[in-house]
Amino acid sequence: MLQGLALTIGFYGVGELTQEGLGIPVPGSIIGMLFLFVYLVFRKQVSESLQQSSQLLIKNLALLLIPSSVGVITCAALVEKQGLAMAFTLSISIVFSLIMTAWLLSRLSLNRS
C-alpha cells in the first residue's frame, strides 16, 4: 500500500513541477492525475498497492473536503456577492463531469466486453 501511496504522491509532485515549470494555468494536481491516467493506460493494469491506497483515499474522501468547506465559511462575504455565479458554475461543472464520466465509463466498458 505504501508503494501505491508513494506513486500517487509522486505523480502529484510531477504534476506540480510541470505546472510551475511550464506556467500552465491548470492545477498541478490535475496534471499529475492526467500523468497517472496515461501511466495506467500504458500499463494496462492497476497494481495491488495502488488499488489499496486508492480505496483508502476514497473511503476518507470526506476529510479532504473539510478545507474547502472551511474556505467557504471564512469567505462568507464573497459567497454573498458571488453566490449565484458560483452556484451556476458548480452546477454546470457537475453536469459536465457526470456526462464525461458516463461517456468514459461506456467507452471503457465496451472495450472490456
C-alpha positions in Angstrom: 0.0 0.0 0.0 2.9 2.4 0.7 4.2 1.9 -2.9 0.8 2.9 -4.2 0.6 6.0 -2.0 4.2 6.9 -3.0 3.2 6.5 -6.7 0.2 8.8 -6.2 2.2 11.4 -4.4 5.0 11.1 -7.0 2.6 11.8 -9.8 1.1 14.7 -7.8 4.7 16.1 -7.4 5.5 15.7 -11.1 2.2 17.5 -12.0 3.1 20.4 -9.6 6.6 20.7 -11.1 5.2 20.6 -14.6 2.7 23.3 -13.8 5.3 25.5 -12.2 7.9 24.9 -14.9 5.6 25.5 -17.9 3.3 28.0 -16.2 0.2 26.1 -17.3 -3.0 27.7 -16.0 -4.2 24.2 -14.8 -3.6 23.0 -11.2 -0.6 20.7 -10.8 -2.8 18.1 -9.1 -4.9 17.8 -12.3 -1.8 17.5 -14.5 -0.4 14.8 -12.1 -3.7 12.9 -12.3 -3.5 13.0 -16.1 0.0 11.7 -16.0 -1.2 8.9 -13.7 -4.0 8.1 -16.1 -1.6 7.9 -19.0 0.7 5.7 -17.0 -2.2 3.3 -16.1 -3.4 3.2 -19.7 0.0 2.2 -21.0 0.5 -0.3 -18.1 -3.0 -1.8 -18.7 -3.4 -2.8 -15.1 -3.5 -1.3 -11.6 -1.1 -2.7 -9.0 -2.5 -4.1 -5.8 -0.7 -1.4 -3.7 -2.1 1.4 -5.8 -5.6 -0.1 -5.6 -5.4 -0.4 -1.9 -4.1 3.2 -1.4 -6.8 4.5 -3.8 -9.5 2.7 -1.8 -8.2 4.2 1.4 -8.3 7.7 -0.1 -11.8 7.1 -1.5 -13.1 5.9 1.9 -11.7 9.1 3.6 -12.7 11.5 0.8 -15.0 13.5 3.1 -11.9 14.5 5.1 -10.4 16.0 2.0 -13.4 18.3 1.6 -13.1 19.9 5.0 -10.6 22.5 3.9 -12.7 23.7 1.1 -15.8 23.9 3.4 -13.9 26.0 5.8 -12.7 28.2 3.0 -16.4 28.8 2.0 -17.3 29.7 5.6 -14.4 32.1 6.0 -15.2 33.8 2.8 -18.9 34.4 3.6 -18.9 37.9 2.2 -17.6 36.8 -1.1 -20.2 34.0 -1.2 -22.9 36.6 -0.6 -21.7 38.7 -3.5 -20.8 35.9 -6.0 -23.0 33.1 -4.7 -25.3 32.9 -7.7 -22.4 32.8 -10.1 -20.6 30.2 -8.0 -23.8 28.0 -7.9 -24.2 28.3 -11.6 -20.6 27.4 -12.3 -20.7 24.5 -9.9 -23.9 23.2 -11.5 -22.5 23.3 -15.0 -19.3 21.7 -13.9 -21.1 18.9 -12.1 -23.3 18.2 -15.1 -20.3 18.2 -17.4 -18.4 15.9 -15.0 -21.3 13.5 -14.9 -21.7 13.4 -18.7 -17.9 12.9 -19.2 -17.8 10.1 -16.5 -20.8 8.3 -18.1 -19.2 8.6 -21.6 -15.9 7.4 -20.4 -17.5 4.5 -18.5 -19.5 3.5 -21.5 -16.3 3.6 -23.7 -14.3 1.6 -21.3 -17.0 -1.0 -20.6 -17.4 -1.5 -24.4 -13.7 -2.3 -24.7 -13.9 -5.0 -21.9 -16.8 -7.0 -23.5 
